[in-house]
Amino acid sequence: MSDRLKPLTEGLGPLFADLERRVQATIDLATRVREALPGPEKDHVVSAAYKDQTLTVLADSAAWATHIRYAQKDILAKLRAAGETRFTKLKVKVGRRTKAIGDSG
């Protein structure tokens, strides 16, 4: 590697490791939310993330966001029982699934 380029790439290892850790935490949280849902709405959870003490769940459509909102008490109870206690309220929004590289259509 050229010495000229070395300063540009130095220190990126920890940044990428932190990014990878945060992405995995988001994926894991969305999985726990899906597992807390009782029915087909679990297939419509796009993502889940924390902002302060609010757990925000993204659904793939307004109709499914409504279904998830109706199940809110069950979701909160199941997540708390599973040890997920970082939140005090749940918010459901409409989001969009992103296509992975190589997906067609």
Summary of the structure (lengths in Angstrom):
residues: 105
radius of gyration: 17.7
end to end distance: 38.8
largest distance: 58.3
contacts: 250
relative contact order: 0.15
helix: 50%
strand: 18%
